[in-house]
Amino acid sequence: MVKAVAMPAKTRLAAVVSDPGLGTRVQAHLDDFLAGRQVLLDQMGPETAPLIEQAAAAVAGGKRLRPAFCLAGWRAAGGDAADEHVVGAAASLELLQASALMHDDLMDDSDMRRGRPSAHRAFERLHRDAGWHGDPVRFGAGAAVLLGDLLLAWAYELLRDCGLGPEPVTRAAPWFDACTTEVSTGQYLDLVAQATATASEEMALRVVRFKAASYTVVRPLHLGAALAGAGEELHAGLAAYGTPVGIAFQLRDDVLGVFGDPDHTGKPAGDDLREGKRTVLLARTAERSDDHGRALIARLVGDRDLGTEGLRLLRGLITSTGALASVEHTIRALHAEALTALDTLALVARGDGAEDVRTDLAGLATAAVQRTR
């Protein structure tokens, strides 16, 4: 049986794969790509410089989780770990992620991302500092929408031009298409859940499955495997492993959104509650609460001015109802489910590499559920 890989909670997820330099390699591809785009934008005028600046900030750092799973899928299907072109393909997922986060921050009216101002806030400040005409807030929102769209287009461009050739990219394109469709639709479902203030765990889990689990783990695995020519059996096996990992990853994110340390998460404590996120954690809290507790949820969740006392009350309710313990139990169960699926995964990795891939996937699963950011 594959065992969970023990590691410090702060370990970067990409560092658990057999190539600890993956994050650096991904960043190098992103830097090269953006340098090429800067040449193009420079021809359109100096006013475009902030677009490249914010694009570079959006893809700097991060957990590199999606490229790590993409590379694992590639190797699971027999792809050569030394082929640098596939790292470029994997890096395209970081542009997609940057696009999604840029739009997500705007929709949630978030001020911070990874410890720095979110893109719409940075553009808003640019307008204000320059003393331009009009509303800085509307300018910031418009610029963030446009840059998010541009990053999405660039994600496709980087995948297409990664150097693997037209046949592998054509095989992988439907998986990339599914990824973009699912994350966008999952985000819409998230908006609906917030707008309707639904307490349904079923709705919360649907959001998790499409906005997070599929987009973060399953489709990156499929993308890498498709690039290497995987068949249906391996795709199904990767989904059986990746789906519980992805759900557990998001459930951990939900816990961190309420109880996380801002120094680790890069966002203010309790931001998910201020934004009115209808998570599994909140659904289980409402289900286990009495009338007083549900009234507290209705009054405080979604309050943009939620302060320390309100946050303390909601944290206390989430803990006292047993909702936090229940979600932690579910995370552990999903982790175990993923490792069980991994035991039976029919890998076609090269030579002795199958066990290395299996170990990497076990490590990624463990890091995804034990993280603190």
ZASEVO-553848 format. One record per residue (C-alpha): residue number from 0; residue in one letter; chain; x, y, z. Coordinates in steps of 0.2 Angstrom, whole numbers. Layout:
BEGIN
{k:NUM | r:A | c:A | east:X | north:Y | up:Z}
...
END
This chain:
BEGIN
{k:0 | r:M | c:A | east:0 | north:0 | up:0}
{k:1 | r:V | c:A | east:6 | north:18 | up:-4}
{k:2 | r:K | c:A | east:10 | north:27 | up:12}
{k:3 | r:A | c:A | east:7 | north:45 | up:16}
{k:4 | r:V | c:A | east:23 | north:55 | up:14}
{k:5 | r:A | c:A | east:27 | north:65 | up:30}
{k:6 | r:M | c:A | east:33 | north:82 | up:28}
{k:7 | r:P | c:A | east:33 | north:100 | up:36}
{k:8 | r:A | c:A | east:16 | north:108 | up:34}
{k:9 | r:K | c:A | east:24 | north:123 | up:25}
{k:10 | r:T | c:A | east:32 | north:112 | up:11}
{k:11 | r:R | c:A | east:29 | north:119 | up:-6}
{k:12 | r:L | c:A | east:18 | north:106 | up:-15}
{k:13 | r:A | c:A | east:29 | north:106 | up:-31}
{k:14 | r:A | c:A | east:44 | north:102 | up:-20}
{k:15 | r:V | c:A | east:38 | north:84 | up:-16}
{k:16 | r:V | c:A | east:40 | north:78 | up:-34}
{k:17 | r:S | c:A | east:56 | north:70 | up:-39}
{k:18 | r:D | c:A | east:61 | north:86 | up:-47}
{k:19 | r:P | c:A | east:63 | north:98 | up:-33}
{k:20 | r:G | c:A | east:67 | north:112 | up:-46}
{k:21 | r:L | c:A | east:51 | north:111 | up:-55}
{k:22 | r:G | c:A | east:45 | north:128 | up:-48}
{k:23 | r:T | c:A | east:60 | north:136 | up:-54}
{k:24 | r:R | c:A | east:58 | north:128 | up:-72}
{k:25 | r:V | c:A | east:40 | north:133 | up:-73}
{k:26 | r:Q | c:A | east:45 | north:151 | up:-68}
{k:27 | r:A | c:A | east:58 | north:151 | up:-81}
{k:28 | r:H | c:A | east:45 | north:146 | up:-95}
{k:29 | r:L | c:A | east:33 | north:159 | up:-89}
{k:30 | r:D | c:A | east:47 | north:173 | up:-88}
{k:31 | r:D | c:A | east:52 | north:169 | up:-106}
{k:32 | r:F | c:A | east:34 | north:169 | up:-112}
{k:33 | r:L | c:A | east:30 | north:185 | up:-104}
{k:34 | r:A | c:A | east:46 | north:193 | up:-111}
{k:35 | r:G | c:A | east:40 | north:189 | up:-128}
{k:36 | r:R | c:A | east:23 | north:196 | up:-125}
{k:37 | r:Q | c:A | east:31 | north:212 | up:-118}
{k:38 | r:V | c:A | east:40 | north:215 | up:-134}
{k:39 | r:L | c:A | east:23 | north:214 | up:-143}
{k:40 | r:L | c:A | east:14 | north:225 | up:-131}
{k:41 | r:D | c:A | east:28 | north:238 | up:-131}
{k:42 | r:Q | c:A | east:24 | north:240 | up:-150}
{k:43 | r:M | c:A | east:7 | north:246 | up:-144}
{k:44 | r:G | c:A | east:13 | north:260 | up:-133}
{k:45 | r:P | c:A | east:21 | north:263 | up:-116}
{k:46 | r:E | c:A | east:4 | north:263 | up:-108}
{k:47 | r:T | c:A | east:3 | north:244 | up:-109}
{k:48 | r:A | c:A | east:18 | north:242 | up:-97}
{k:49 | r:P | c:A | east:6 | north:239 | up:-81}
{k:50 | r:L | c:A | east:-2 | north:224 | up:-90}
{k:51 | r:I | c:A | east:15 | north:215 | up:-91}
{k:52 | r:E | c:A | east:19 | north:221 | up:-73}
{k:53 | r:Q | c:A | east:3 | north:214 | up:-66}
{k:54 | r:A | c:A | east:4 | north:198 | up:-77}
{k:55 | r:A | c:A | east:22 | north:195 | up:-70}
{k:56 | r:A | c:A | east:16 | north:198 | up:-52}
{k:57 | r:A | c:A | east:1 | north:186 | up:-55}
{k:58 | r:V | c:A | east:12 | north:171 | up:-60}
{k:59 | r:A | c:A | east:26 | north:174 | up:-47}
{k:60 | r:G | c:A | east:27 | north:161 | up:-34}
{k:61 | r:G | c:A | east:12 | north:151 | up:-29}
{k:62 | r:K | c:A | east:11 | north:132 | up:-25}
{k:63 | r:R | c:A | east:14 | north:126 | up:-43}
{k:64 | r:L | c:A | east:2 | north:112 | up:-39}
{k:65 | r:R | c:A | east:-6 | north:111 | up:-56}
{k:66 | r:P | c:A | east:10 | north:110 | up:-66}
{k:67 | r:A | c:A | east:16 | north:97 | up:-53}
{k:68 | r:F | c:A | east:1 | north:86 | up:-56}
{k:69 | r:C | c:A | east:2 | north:89 | up:-75}
{k:70 | r:L | c:A | east:20 | north:83 | up:-75}
{k:71 | r:A | c:A | east:15 | north:68 | up:-64}
{k:72 | r:G | c:A | east:2 | north:63 | up:-77}
{k:73 | r:W | c:A | east:14 | north:65 | up:-91}
{k:74 | r:R | c:A | east:26 | north:53 | up:-82}
{k:75 | r:A | c:A | east:12 | north:41 | up:-77}
{k:76 | r:A | c:A | east:8 | north:39 | up:-96}
{k:77 | r:G | c:A | east:27 | north:36 | up:-100}
{k:78 | r:G | c:A | east:32 | north:53 | up:-104}
{k:79 | r:D | c:A | east:51 | north:57 | up:-102}
{k:80 | r:A | c:A | east:54 | north:67 | up:-86}
{k:81 | r:A | c:A | east:69 | north:75 | up:-94}
{k:82 | r:D | c:A | east:58 | north:83 | up:-109}
{k:83 | r:E | c:A | east:59 | north:102 | up:-105}
{k:84 | r:H | c:A | east:45 | north:105 | up:-118}
{k:85 | r:V | c:A | east:31 | north:97 | up:-106}
{k:86 | r:V | c:A | east:36 | north:110 | up:-93}
{k:87 | r:G | c:A | east:31 | north:124 | up:-104}
{k:88 | r:A | c:A | east:14 | north:115 | up:-107}
{k:89 | r:A | c:A | east:12 | north:113 | up:-88}
{k:90 | r:A | c:A | east:17 | north:131 | up:-86}
{k:91 | r:S | c:A | east:1 | north:136 | up:-96}
{k:92 | r:L | c:A | east:-9 | north:130 | up:-82}
{k:93 | r:E | c:A | east:-1 | north:144 | up:-71}
{k:94 | r:L | c:A | east:-7 | north:157 | up:-84}
{k:95 | r:L | c:A | east:-25 | north:149 | up:-83}
{k:96 | r:Q | c:A | east:-24 | north:150 | up:-64}
{k:97 | r:A | c:A | east:-18 | north:168 | up:-64}
{k:98 | r:S | c:A | east:-33 | north:172 | up:-75}
{k:99 | r:A | c:A | east:-45 | north:163 | up:-64}
{k:100 | r:L | c:A | east:-39 | north:172 | up:-48}
{k:101 | r:M | c:A | east:-39 | north:189 | up:-56}
{k:102 | r:H | c:A | east:-57 | north:187 | up:-60}
{k:103 | r:D | c:A | east:-61 | north:178 | up:-44}
{k:104 | r:D | c:A | east:-53 | north:193 | up:-34}
{k:105 | r:L | c:A | east:-63 | north:205 | up:-43}
{k:106 | r:M | c:A | east:-80 | north:196 | up:-40}
{k:107 | r:D | c:A | east:-76 | north:194 | up:-22}
{k:108 | r:D | c:A | east:-70 | north:212 | up:-20}
{k:109 | r:S | c:A | east:-54 | north:205 | up:-12}
{k:110 | r:D | c:A | east:-40 | north:217 | up:-8}
{k:111 | r:M | c:A | east:-25 | north:205 | up:-6}
{k:112 | r:R | c:A | east:-18 | north:190 | up:-16}
{k:113 | r:R | c:A | east:-3 | north:181 | up:-10}
{k:114 | r:G | c:A | east:2 | north:195 | up:2}
{k:115 | r:R | c:A | east:1 | north:209 | up:-12}
{k:116 | r:P | c:A | east:-13 | north:220 | up:-18}
{k:117 | r:S | c:A | east:-25 | north:211 | up:-30}
{k:118 | r:A | c:A | east:-24 | north:216 | up:-48}
{k:119 | r:H | c:A | east:-40 | north:227 | up:-48}
{k:120 | r:R | c:A | east:-33 | north:236 | up:-33}
{k:121 | r:A | c:A | east:-16 | north:239 | up:-41}
{k:122 | r:F | c:A | east:-24 | north:246 | up:-57}
{k:123 | r:E | c:A | east:-36 | north:256 | up:-46}
{k:124 | r:R | c:A | east:-21 | north:264 | up:-37}
{k:125 | r:L | c:A | east:-12 | north:267 | up:-54}
{k:126 | r:H | c:A | east:-27 | north:277 | up:-59}
{k:127 | r:R | c:A | east:-28 | north:287 | up:-43}
{k:128 | r:D | c:A | east:-9 | north:290 | up:-41}
{k:129 | r:A | c:A | east:-9 | north:297 | up:-59}
{k:130 | r:G | c:A | east:-23 | north:308 | up:-56}
{k:131 | r:W | c:A | east:-33 | north:302 | up:-71}
{k:132 | r:H | c:A | east:-51 | north:306 | up:-75}
{k:133 | r:G | c:A | east:-65 | north:296 | up:-70}
{k:134 | r:D | c:A | east:-68 | north:283 | up:-57}
{k:135 | r:P | c:A | east:-52 | north:273 | up:-51}
{k:136 | r:V | c:A | east:-63 | north:259 | up:-45}
{k:137 | r:R | c:A | east:-71 | north:256 | up:-62}
{k:138 | r:F | c:A | east:-54 | north:258 | up:-71}
{k:139 | r:G | c:A | east:-47 | north:245 | up:-59}
{k:140 | r:A | c:A | east:-61 | north:233 | up:-62}
{k:141 | r:G | c:A | east:-61 | north:235 | up:-81}
{k:142 | r:A | c:A | east:-42 | north:233 | up:-82}
{k:143 | r:A | c:A | east:-42 | north:217 | up:-71}
{k:144 | r:V | c:A | east:-56 | north:210 | up:-82}
{k:145 | r:L | c:A | east:-46 | north:213 | up:-98}
{k:146 | r:L | c:A | east:-29 | north:206 | up:-91}
{k:147 | r:G | c:A | east:-38 | north:191 | up:-85}
{k:148 | r:D | c:A | east:-45 | north:188 | up:-102}
{k:149 | r:L | c:A | east:-28 | north:191 | up:-109}
{k:150 | r:L | c:A | east:-20 | north:178 | up:-97}
{k:151 | r:L | c:A | east:-33 | north:165 | up:-103}
{k:152 | r:A | c:A | east:-28 | north:168 | up:-121}
{k:153 | r:W | c:A | east:-10 | north:167 | up:-117}
{k:154 | r:A | c:A | east:-13 | north:151 | up:-108}
{k:155 | r:Y | c:A | east:-19 | north:143 | up:-124}
{k:156 | r:E | c:A | east:-5 | north:151 | up:-133}
{k:157 | r:L | c:A | east:9 | north:144 | up:-122}
{k:158 | r:L | c:A | east:1 | north:126 | up:-123}
{k:159 | r:R | c:A | east:0 | north:127 | up:-142}
{k:160 | r:D | c:A | east:18 | north:133 | up:-143}
{k:161 | r:C | c:A | east:26 | north:123 | up:-129}
{k:162 | r:G | c:A | east:37 | north:113 | up:-142}
{k:163 | r:L | c:A | east:30 | north:96 | up:-140}
{k:164 | r:G | c:A | east:22 | north:97 | up:-158}
{k:165 | r:P | c:A | east:5 | north:98 | up:-165}
{k:166 | r:E | c:A | east:0 | north:80 | up:-162}
{k:167 | r:P | c:A | east:2 | north:79 | up:-143}
{k:168 | r:V | c:A | east:-6 | north:96 | up:-141}
{k:169 | r:T | c:A | east:-21 | north:91 | up:-151}
{k:170 | r:R | c:A | east:-23 | north:76 | up:-140}
{k:171 | r:A | c:A | east:-22 | north:87 | up:-125}
{k:172 | r:A | c:A | east:-33 | north:101 | up:-131}
{k:173 | r:P | c:A | east:-50 | north:94 | up:-126}
{k:174 | r:W | c:A | east:-44 | north:91 | up:-108}
{k:175 | r:F | c:A | east:-38 | north:109 | up:-107}
{k:176 | r:D | c:A | east:-55 | north:115 | up:-114}
{k:177 | r:A | c:A | east:-64 | north:105 | up:-101}
{k:178 | r:C | c:A | east:-53 | north:113 | up:-88}
{k:179 | r:T | c:A | east:-57 | north:130 | up:-93}
{k:180 | r:T | c:A | east:-76 | north:126 | up:-95}
{k:181 | r:E | c:A | east:-77 | north:118 | up:-78}
{k:182 | r:V | c:A | east:-68 | north:132 | up:-68}
{k:183 | r:S | c:A | east:-78 | north:145 | up:-76}
{k:184 | r:T | c:A | east:-95 | north:136 | up:-73}
{k:185 | r:G | c:A | east:-89 | north:131 | up:-55}
{k:186 | r:Q | c:A | east:-86 | north:150 | up:-52}
{k:187 | r:Y | c:A | east:-104 | north:154 | up:-58}
{k:188 | r:L | c:A | east:-111 | north:141 | up:-47}
{k:189 | r:D | c:A | east:-101 | north:149 | up:-33}
{k:190 | r:L | c:A | east:-109 | north:166 | up:-37}
{k:191 | r:V | c:A | east:-126 | north:158 | up:-37}
{k:192 | r:A | c:A | east:-123 | north:150 | up:-20}
{k:193 | r:Q | c:A | east:-118 | north:166 | up:-12}
{k:194 | r:A | c:A | east:-132 | north:176 | up:-20}
{k:195 | r:T | c:A | east:-145 | north:163 | up:-14}
{k:196 | r:A | c:A | east:-137 | north:161 | up:3}
{k:197 | r:T | c:A | east:-139 | north:142 | up:1}
{k:198 | r:A | c:A | east:-135 | north:131 | up:15}
{k:199 | r:S | c:A | east:-135 | north:116 | up:4}
{k:200 | r:E | c:A | east:-120 | north:104 | up:6}
{k:201 | r:E | c:A | east:-124 | north:97 | up:-11}
{k:202 | r:M | c:A | east:-122 | north:114 | up:-19}
{k:203 | r:A | c:A | east:-106 | north:117 | up:-10}
{k:204 | r:L | c:A | east:-99 | north:100 | up:-16}
{k:205 | r:R | c:A | east:-104 | north:104 | up:-34}
{k:206 | r:V | c:A | east:-94 | north:120 | up:-33}
{k:207 | r:V | c:A | east:-79 | north:111 | up:-25}
{k:208 | r:R | c:A | east:-80 | north:97 | up:-38}
{k:209 | r:F | c:A | east:-79 | north:109 | up:-53}
{k:210 | r:K | c:A | east:-71 | north:125 | up:-47}
{k:211 | r:A | c:A | east:-57 | north:116 | up:-37}
{k:212 | r:A | c:A | east:-56 | north:97 | up:-38}
{k:213 | r:S | c:A | east:-57 | north:95 | up:-57}
{k:214 | r:Y | c:A | east:-48 | north:111 | up:-61}
{k:215 | r:T | c:A | east:-34 | north:109 | up:-49}
{k:216 | r:V | c:A | east:-30 | north:91 | up:-49}
{k:217 | r:V | c:A | east:-40 | north:80 | up:-61}
{k:218 | r:R | c:A | east:-38 | north:90 | up:-77}
{k:219 | r:P | c:A | east:-20 | north:94 | up:-75}
{k:220 | r:L | c:A | east:-16 | north:75 | up:-73}
{k:221 | r:H | c:A | east:-27 | north:72 | up:-88}
{k:222 | r:L | c:A | east:-18 | north:85 | up:-98}
{k:223 | r:G | c:A | east:-1 | north:78 | up:-94}
{k:224 | r:A | c:A | east:-6 | north:61 | up:-98}
{k:225 | r:A | c:A | east:-14 | north:66 | up:-114}
{k:226 | r:L | c:A | east:1 | north:74 | up:-120}
{k:227 | r:A | c:A | east:10 | north:58 | up:-117}
{k:228 | r:G | c:A | east:-3 | north:48 | up:-126}
{k:229 | r:A | c:A | east:-12 | north:40 | up:-112}
{k:230 | r:G | c:A | east:-27 | north:28 | up:-115}
{k:231 | r:E | c:A | east:-44 | north:28 | up:-107}
{k:232 | r:E | c:A | east:-39 | north:16 | up:-93}
{k:233 | r:L | c:A | east:-26 | north:28 | up:-86}
{k:234 | r:H | c:A | east:-37 | north:43 | up:-88}
{k:235 | r:A | c:A | east:-50 | north:34 | up:-77}
{k:236 | r:G | c:A | east:-37 | north:29 | up:-64}
{k:237 | r:L | c:A | east:-30 | north:46 | up:-63}
{k:238 | r:A | c:A | east:-48 | north:53 | up:-60}
{k:239 | r:A | c:A | east:-51 | north:40 | up:-46}
{k:240 | r:Y | c:A | east:-36 | north:46 | up:-37}
{k:241 | r:G | c:A | east:-37 | north:65 | up:-42}
{k:242 | r:T | c:A | east:-55 | north:68 | up:-37}
{k:243 | r:P | c:A | east:-54 | north:64 | up:-19}
{k:244 | r:V | c:A | east:-37 | north:74 | up:-18}
{k:245 | r:G | c:A | east:-45 | north:89 | up:-26}
{k:246 | r:I | c:A | east:-60 | north:89 | up:-15}
{k:247 | r:A | c:A | east:-49 | north:87 | up:0}
{k:248 | r:F | c:A | east:-38 | north:101 | up:-6}
{k:249 | r:Q | c:A | east:-53 | north:113 | up:-7}
{k:250 | r:L | c:A | east:-60 | north:108 | up:10}
{k:251 | r:R | c:A | east:-43 | north:112 | up:17}
{k:252 | r:D | c:A | east:-44 | north:128 | up:8}
{k:253 | r:D | c:A | east:-61 | north:132 | up:16}
{k:254 | r:V | c:A | east:-54 | north:128 | up:33}
{k:255 | r:L | c:A | east:-39 | north:140 | up:30}
{k:256 | r:G | c:A | east:-51 | north:153 | up:24}
{k:257 | r:V | c:A | east:-58 | north:154 | up:41}
{k:258 | r:F | c:A | east:-45 | north:148 | up:53}
{k:259 | r:G | c:A | east:-29 | north:151 | up:43}
{k:260 | r:D | c:A | east:-14 | north:162 | up:48}
{k:261 | r:P | c:A | east:-14 | north:177 | up:36}
{k:262 | r:D | c:A | east:5 | north:177 | up:36}
{k:263 | r:H | c:A | east:4 | north:160 | up:28}
{k:264 | r:T | c:A | east:-12 | north:162 | up:17}
{k:265 | r:G | c:A | east:-8 | north:179 | up:11}
{k:266 | r:K | c:A | east:-26 | north:185 | up:14}
{k:267 | r:P | c:A | east:-34 | north:193 | up:29}
{k:268 | r:A | c:A | east:-41 | north:181 | up:42}
{k:269 | r:G | c:A | east:-60 | north:176 | up:39}
{k:270 | r:D | c:A | east:-60 | north:183 | up:21}
{k:271 | r:D | c:A | east:-71 | north:169 | up:15}
{k:272 | r:L | c:A | east:-84 | north:173 | up:29}
{k:273 | r:R | c:A | east:-84 | north:192 | up:24}
{k:274 | r:E | c:A | east:-86 | north:187 | up:5}
{k:275 | r:G | c:A | east:-101 | north:175 | up:10}
{k:276 | r:K | c:A | east:-93 | north:159 | up:3}
{k:277 | r:R | c:A | east:-105 | north:145 | up:5}
{k:278 | r:T | c:A | east:-93 | north:131 | up:9}
{k:279 | r:V | c:A | east:-95 | north:113 | up:15}
{k:280 | r:L | c:A | east:-89 | north:119 | up:31}
{k:281 | r:L | c:A | east:-102 | north:133 | up:33}
{k:282 | r:A | c:A | east:-116 | north:121 | up:26}
{k:283 | r:R | c:A | east:-112 | north:108 | up:40}
{k:284 | r:T | c:A | east:-111 | north:122 | up:53}
{k:285 | r:A | c:A | east:-129 | north:128 | up:48}
{k:286 | r:E | c:A | east:-135 | north:110 | up:48}
{k:287 | r:R | c:A | east:-129 | north:107 | up:66}
{k:288 | r:S | c:A | east:-134 | north:124 | up:73}
{k:289 | r:D | c:A | east:-149 | north:129 | up:82}
{k:290 | r:D | c:A | east:-160 | north:144 | up:78}
{k:291 | r:H | c:A | east:-148 | north:155 | up:87}
{k:292 | r:G | c:A | east:-133 | north:149 | up:77}
{k:293 | r:R | c:A | east:-142 | north:150 | up:60}
{k:294 | r:A | c:A | east:-147 | north:168 | up:64}
{k:295 | r:L | c:A | east:-129 | north:172 | up:68}
{k:296 | r:I | c:A | east:-124 | north:164 | up:51}
{k:297 | r:A | c:A | east:-137 | north:174 | up:42}
{k:298 | r:R | c:A | east:-132 | north:190 | up:51}
{k:299 | r:L | c:A | east:-113 | north:189 | up:50}
{k:300 | r:V | c:A | east:-108 | north:179 | up:35}
{k:301 | r:G | c:A | east:-107 | north:190 | up:20}
{k:302 | r:D | c:A | east:-104 | north:206 | up:31}
{k:303 | r:R | c:A | east:-90 | north:215 | up:22}
{k:304 | r:D | c:A | east:-86 | north:224 | up:38}
{k:305 | r:L | c:A | east:-85 | north:208 | up:49}
{k:306 | r:G | c:A | east:-73 | north:212 | up:63}
{k:307 | r:T | c:A | east:-63 | north:203 | up:76}
{k:308 | r:E | c:A | east:-78 | north:199 | up:87}
{k:309 | r:G | c:A | east:-89 | north:193 | up:73}
{k:310 | r:L | c:A | east:-75 | north:182 | up:67}
{k:311 | r:R | c:A | east:-73 | north:175 | up:85}
{k:312 | r:L | c:A | east:-92 | north:171 | up:86}
{k:313 | r:L | c:A | east:-92 | north:162 | up:69}
{k:314 | r:R | c:A | east:-76 | north:152 | up:73}
{k:315 | r:G | c:A | east:-84 | north:147 | up:90}
{k:316 | r:L | c:A | east:-100 | north:141 | up:81}
{k:317 | r:I | c:A | east:-91 | north:132 | up:68}
{k:318 | r:T | c:A | east:-80 | north:123 | up:81}
{k:319 | r:S | c:A | east:-94 | north:120 | up:94}
{k:320 | r:T | c:A | east:-106 | north:112 | up:82}
{k:321 | r:G | c:A | east:-93 | north:99 | up:77}
{k:322 | r:A | c:A | east:-93 | north:106 | up:59}
{k:323 | r:L | c:A | east:-74 | north:109 | up:59}
{k:324 | r:A | c:A | east:-70 | north:91 | up:66}
{k:325 | r:S | c:A | east:-82 | north:84 | up:53}
{k:326 | r:V | c:A | east:-73 | north:92 | up:39}
{k:327 | r:E | c:A | east:-56 | north:87 | up:46}
{k:328 | r:H | c:A | east:-63 | north:69 | up:46}
{k:329 | r:T | c:A | east:-69 | north:70 | up:28}
{k:330 | r:I | c:A | east:-52 | north:77 | up:23}
{k:331 | r:R | c:A | east:-43 | north:62 | up:31}
{k:332 | r:A | c:A | east:-56 | north:50 | up:23}
{k:333 | r:L | c:A | east:-53 | north:57 | up:6}
{k:334 | r:H | c:A | east:-34 | north:57 | up:8}
{k:335 | r:A | c:A | east:-36 | north:38 | up:12}
{k:336 | r:E | c:A | east:-47 | north:35 | up:-3}
{k:337 | r:A | c:A | east:-35 | north:43 | up:-15}
{k:338 | r:L | c:A | east:-20 | north:33 | up:-8}
{k:339 | r:T | c:A | east:-31 | north:17 | up:-10}
{k:340 | r:A | c:A | east:-35 | north:22 | up:-29}
{k:341 | r:L | c:A | east:-16 | north:25 | up:-31}
{k:342 | r:D | c:A | east:-12 | north:7 | up:-26}
{k:343 | r:T | c:A | east:-22 | north:0 | up:-41}
{k:344 | r:L | c:A | east:-17 | north:14 | up:-53}
{k:345 | r:A | c:A | east:-11 | north:5 | up:-69}
{k:346 | r:L | c:A | east:5 | north:16 | up:-73}
{k:347 | r:V | c:A | east:14 | north:15 | up:-89}
{k:348 | r:A | c:A | east:29 | north:25 | up:-83}
{k:349 | r:R | c:A | east:46 | north:21 | up:-91}
{k:350 | r:G | c:A | east:57 | north:8 | up:-83}
{k:351 | r:D | c:A | east:58 | north:9 | up:-64}
{k:352 | r:G | c:A | east:49 | north:26 | up:-64}
{k:353 | r:A | c:A | east:32 | north:19 | up:-60}
{k:354 | r:E | c:A | east:36 | north:18 | up:-42}
{k:355 | r:D | c:A | east:44 | north:35 | up:-42}
{k:356 | r:V | c:A | east:28 | north:42 | up:-50}
{k:357 | r:R | c:A | east:17 | north:33 | up:-37}
{k:358 | r:T | c:A | east:28 | north:40 | up:-23}
{k:359 | r:D | c:A | east:26 | north:58 | up:-30}
{k:360 | r:L | c:A | east:7 | north:56 | up:-32}
{k:361 | r:A | c:A | east:6 | north:50 | up:-14}
{k:362 | r:G | c:A | east:17 | north:65 | up:-8}
{k:363 | r:L | c:A | east:7 | north:78 | up:-18}
{k:364 | r:A | c:A | east:-9 | north:71 | up:-10}
{k:365 | r:T | c:A | east:-2 | north:72 | up:7}
{k:366 | r:A | c:A | east:5 | north:90 | up:4}
{k:367 | r:A | c:A | east:-12 | north:95 | up:-3}
{k:368 | r:V | c:A | east:-22 | north:90 | up:13}
{k:369 | r:Q | c:A | east:-9 | north:95 | up:26}
{k:370 | r:R | c:A | east:-4 | north:112 | up:19}
{k:371 | r:T | c:A | east:-6 | north:128 | up:29}
{k:372 | r:R | c:A | east:-7 | north:140 | up:14}
END
